C-alpha cells in the first residue's frame, strides 16, 4: 500500500493551486493593460508575435512540475521490509566500591585487588562498548566519563585507593544515582538513544547508610524508570573477614574494632544485590545478573558473555520496517518538465517575420 512519509506536509498541495490562481490573475491583468494601451500598429504587432497557447502550455508545465515536487516532498512510499536496529555497542557505567571493607582478605590478595584484576580482564575482553568509571565509598564521583579508550579506564583503576576517599562507609544509593546520571545525561548524546545502557555494580554489598538499603532500593527503581539495566559483581564470602587497617607503606596494621574492642567483620550481602538488580529490571529474562566472585575462579569472561548476549538480544528483538522510497519518481519528471518549459518560447517567430515582410 502507498503511504506518505511526510503526510503532515499536506498543506503543500495548496502551492500548485496558488500558482494557477496567480497565472489566471496575470492573464486578466495583461488583457486590461493591452486594452488601456490602445490599438496602435506597434501594439498589434507585439501582441501578434505572442502565442497564447504556448504561454498557457508553459504555465501548465510549471504547475505540473510544482505538483510533482510537492508529491516528492510528501515522500511517497510503497512496500516495506523488516530490518534490525543497528546498535554500535553498550554504554556501561562501572560503579566500583573502594570502601575500607573492600580491603578484607577473604578473597586473595584482597577484595579490591581481586575486583580490580577481574575488571581489568573484563575491560580488555569487551569490544565495541563505551565505559565510564564511578568509584564510591561514603560518596560517589565520576572518575572517567563514557569513553571507548580502554587504556584510560585501566589507568584509573590502578590509581584507586580506599585510603584516599574523603568520606568512609558505603553508599550504594549514591553510586547507582551517579551511574544512571552518566548514562542518561543530556551531554554528549551521540548514539546514546540507540545503545543499551548498563550500570555494573562491583561491591561486597554492604550498605552502611542509616536507612540500611532503602535509598539503594529507591535508586534501583529510578534506574529502571530511566531504562538502565543493573548488573552486579559480588566480591567476598558469606563467612566474611575482619576489616584490616593498612599502614602508610601498605603493611598490615591490625583490624578495625567496634566500641567494645571486637574486630569488625565484613560479610558479603548477596541478598541485597540480588534485590537491587531485580528492582532495576523486574522483567529481565537473563538467568544470572549477579556474579559472585570468591577468588576460586574468574568470572570476567562469563560477565562479558552476558553483556554481549544482552546486546545481541536487544538487536534481534528490536525490528523496524524500512519503507521503499518512491519520491524520485515524482522529483525527476518534475525537473524534466521545468527544463522543457525553459526551452520553449512564447513567440511565433516564423509568423512574425511573415507579417513584417
PyMOL commands that set and color helices and strands:
alter all, ss='L'
color gray80, all
select helices_A, chain A and resi 7-37+41-48+52-73+100-103+111-125+150-159+162-164+172-184+192-194+214-225+270-280+300-317+328-343+349-356
alter helices_A, ss='H'
color red, helices_A
select strands_A, chain A and resi 2-4+76-84+90-97+130-136+140-147+196-203+229-235+241-242+244-246+252-255+265-266+290-293+319-325
alter strands_A, ss='S'
color yellow, strands_A
deselect
rebuild
show_as cartoon
